[in-house]
């Protein structure tokens, strides 16, 4: 039987601009209480065709069943901030808007160092008690929403946010140790090794990680994969 290719949803520029405007309004509303830091461009650059799957860099593409971040899915990334940023860099450069919520350890400098485009990166370091409401609003306007350890959530909040991401077509990336009900892909970074050291006289050039993948659908079968998300030195 010949498989019938599925059509990729067309990118609706007007609808996406409205989503982004609502998200920025939510950020301004909580700015004085949560310490929001935003870097907003004068002109928005849109992702190209095929935005239903945001391709990631070649070093990490094999970790994901679709070789990219699928719109509307929830992806858990634990054990490595380097891996998280490696997944975000290519979509950001391609035009995707990204927000880090409750993840003060990841700032604009770290995002830039990983290759993200700063004119499309927002940071909400500590949303406090407003975390569920702030995240819900951001899912309406961003392409990639990162949930860090400082976003205090209940299991009921997590389920609602997963459902909202699916409805809005936003990728929800979770960087928390707590279990996340309904996650489509779970990437857990294990032991890593550095290469390039020559008896203490050389330089660290590259880090290779072992990543354990579980999840739903194509990711349901557990797998241990190797990747090199960053080159250093």
C-alpha positions as CSV (number, residue, x, y, z in Angstrom):
1,X,0.0,0.0,0.0
2,X,1.3,3.4,-0.9
3,X,1.4,5.9,1.9
4,X,-0.5,9.1,1.3
5,X,1.7,12.1,2.3
6,X,0.0,14.5,4.8
7,X,-0.2,18.1,3.9
8,X,1.8,20.5,6.0
9,X,-0.4,23.2,7.5
10,X,0.2,26.6,5.9
11,X,1.7,29.3,8.0
12,X,-0.9,31.9,9.0
13,X,1.1,35.1,9.4
14,X,-1.8,37.2,10.7
15,X,-2.8,34.6,13.3
16,X,0.7,34.1,14.5
17,X,1.3,37.8,14.9
18,X,-1.8,38.0,17.1
19,X,-0.5,35.1,19.2
20,X,2.8,36.9,19.7
21,X,1.0,40.2,20.6
22,X,-1.0,38.4,23.3
23,X,2.1,36.8,24.7
24,X,4.0,40.1,25.0
25,X,0.9,41.6,26.7
26,X,1.1,38.8,29.3
27,X,4.8,39.5,29.8
28,X,4.2,43.2,30.4
29,X,1.4,42.5,32.9
30,X,3.7,40.4,35.2
31,X,6.9,42.3,34.5
32,X,7.1,44.3,37.8
33,X,6.3,41.2,39.9
34,X,8.4,38.5,38.2
35,X,11.5,40.2,36.9
36,X,10.7,39.7,33.2
37,X,13.6,40.5,30.9
38,X,12.6,40.7,27.3
39,X,14.6,41.4,24.1
40,X,12.1,42.3,21.4
41,X,12.9,43.1,17.8
42,X,11.4,45.9,15.7
43,X,10.5,43.5,12.9
44,X,9.5,39.8,13.3
45,X,11.1,37.2,11.0
46,X,8.7,34.3,10.4
47,X,9.6,30.6,10.1
48,X,9.4,29.3,6.6
49,X,7.1,26.6,5.1
50,X,6.9,23.4,7.0
51,X,6.7,25.0,10.4
52,X,4.6,22.1,11.7
53,X,7.9,20.4,12.4
54,X,10.8,22.6,13.4
55,X,14.1,20.9,12.3
56,X,16.9,20.8,14.9
57,X,20.6,20.7,14.3
58,X,22.2,17.6,12.9
59,X,24.0,16.8,16.1
60,X,20.7,16.2,17.9
61,X,18.2,15.4,15.2
62,X,18.5,11.7,15.6
63,X,17.3,12.0,19.2
64,X,13.8,12.9,18.1
65,X,11.5,10.5,16.2
66,X,10.7,13.1,13.5
67,X,14.2,14.6,13.4
68,X,12.7,17.9,14.7
69,X,10.3,19.5,17.2
70,X,6.7,18.7,16.3
71,X,4.2,21.6,16.8
72,X,1.8,20.9,19.6
73,X,4.0,18.3,21.4
74,X,5.6,18.2,24.9
75,X,9.3,17.3,25.1
76,X,11.1,16.7,28.4
77,X,14.8,17.4,28.5
78,X,16.6,16.5,31.8
79,X,20.1,16.3,33.0
80,X,21.7,18.7,30.5
81,X,21.2,22.4,29.8
82,X,23.6,22.0,26.9
83,X,21.3,19.5,25.3
84,X,18.3,21.7,25.8
85,X,20.0,24.7,24.1
86,X,21.2,22.5,21.3
87,X,17.6,21.6,20.5
88,X,16.6,25.2,20.4
89,X,19.4,26.8,18.4
90,X,18.4,25.8,14.9
91,X,14.6,26.6,15.2
92,X,15.5,29.9,16.8
93,X,17.8,30.8,13.8
94,X,15.1,29.7,11.4
95,X,12.6,32.2,12.9
96,X,11.0,30.5,15.9
97,X,10.2,32.6,19.0
98,X,11.5,31.1,22.2
99,X,10.8,31.9,25.9
100,X,12.6,30.6,28.9
101,X,10.2,30.5,31.9
102,X,11.4,29.7,35.4
103,X,14.9,28.9,34.3
104,X,17.2,31.7,35.6
105,X,20.3,29.7,35.0
106,X,19.7,30.1,31.2
107,X,20.0,33.7,30.2
108,X,20.5,35.6,27.0
109,X,24.3,35.0,27.1
110,X,23.9,31.2,27.3
111,X,21.3,31.2,24.6
112,X,23.5,33.3,22.3
113,X,26.5,31.1,23.0
114,X,24.4,28.0,21.9
115,X,23.5,29.7,18.7
116,X,20.0,31.0,19.4
117,X,18.9,34.3,17.7
118,X,18.5,36.8,20.6
119,X,16.1,39.0,18.7
120,X,13.5,36.1,19.2
121,X,14.3,35.1,22.7
122,X,12.4,36.1,25.9
123,X,13.2,35.3,29.5
124,X,10.9,35.1,32.5
125,X,13.4,34.0,35.2
126,X,10.9,33.6,38.1
127,X,7.1,33.6,37.4
128,X,6.4,32.9,41.0
129,X,2.8,32.0,41.9
130,X,1.7,33.2,38.5
131,X,3.5,30.4,36.7
132,X,0.5,28.5,35.4
133,X,-1.2,31.6,34.1
134,X,2.0,33.1,32.5
135,X,2.8,29.8,30.8
136,X,-0.7,29.4,29.5
137,X,-0.5,32.9,27.9
138,X,2.9,32.3,26.5
139,X,1.7,29.1,24.8
140,X,-0.8,31.3,22.9
141,X,2.0,33.4,21.4
142,X,5.3,31.6,21.3
143,X,6.7,28.9,19.1
144,X,8.8,27.3,21.8
145,X,8.1,27.5,25.5
146,X,10.7,26.3,28.0
147,X,9.5,25.4,31.5
148,X,12.4,25.5,34.0
149,X,12.7,24.3,37.6
150,X,11.6,27.7,39.1
151,X,8.1,27.3,37.5
152,X,6.1,25.9,40.4
153,X,3.3,23.6,39.0
154,X,1.0,20.9,40.1
155,X,0.2,17.8,38.1
156,X,-3.1,19.3,37.1
157,X,-1.3,22.4,35.8
158,X,1.1,20.2,33.8
159,X,-1.8,18.3,32.2
160,X,-3.6,21.6,31.3
161,X,-0.4,23.0,29.8
162,X,0.2,19.9,27.7
163,X,-3.3,20.1,26.4
164,X,-3.0,23.9,25.7
165,X,0.3,23.3,23.8
166,X,-1.4,20.7,21.6
167,X,-4.4,23.0,20.9
168,X,-2.2,26.1,20.1
169,X,0.4,24.2,18.1
170,X,3.3,25.3,20.4
171,X,6.2,23.1,21.3
172,X,6.5,22.8,25.1
173,X,10.0,21.9,26.3
174,X,10.2,20.9,30.0
175,X,13.5,21.2,31.9
176,X,12.2,19.9,35.3
177,X,13.1,16.8,37.3
178,X,9.5,16.1,38.1
179,X,7.5,13.7,36.0
180,X,5.4,15.4,33.3
181,X,2.1,13.6,32.5
182,X,1.4,13.3,28.7
183,X,5.0,14.1,27.5
184,X,5.5,12.9,23.9
185,X,9.3,12.5,24.2
186,X,11.5,12.3,27.2
187,X,15.3,12.8,26.8
188,X,17.4,12.1,29.8
189,X,21.1,13.0,29.5
190,X,23.4,10.5,31.2
191,X,27.2,10.2,31.4
192,X,29.2,12.5,29.2
193,X,32.8,12.6,28.1
194,X,35.0,15.4,26.9
195,X,37.5,15.1,24.1
196,X,40.6,17.0,23.3
197,X,42.6,16.9,26.5
198,X,46.2,15.8,26.1
199,X,47.6,14.9,29.5
200,X,46.5,18.2,30.9
201,X,48.2,20.3,28.2
202,X,45.4,20.4,25.7
203,X,42.0,22.0,25.4
204,X,38.5,20.6,25.7
205,X,37.1,20.5,22.2
206,X,33.9,18.4,22.2
207,X,31.5,16.8,24.7
208,X,29.6,13.6,23.9
209,X,26.5,12.7,25.8
210,X,24.6,9.4,26.3
211,X,20.9,10.3,26.0
212,X,18.1,7.9,27.1
213,X,14.9,8.4,25.1
214,X,11.4,7.2,26.1
215,X,8.0,8.6,25.3
216,X,4.9,7.9,23.3
217,X,4.3,6.6,19.8
218,X,7.5,6.3,17.8
219,X,9.5,7.2,20.9
220,X,7.8,4.6,23.1
221,X,10.6,2.0,22.7
222,X,13.4,3.0,25.1
223,X,16.7,3.8,23.4
224,X,20.2,4.9,24.5
225,X,21.7,7.3,21.9
226,X,25.0,9.2,21.7
227,X,25.2,12.8,20.6
228,X,27.7,15.7,20.5
229,X,25.6,18.8,21.2
230,X,28.5,21.2,21.6
231,X,32.0,21.8,20.5
232,X,34.2,23.8,22.9
233,X,37.5,25.5,22.9
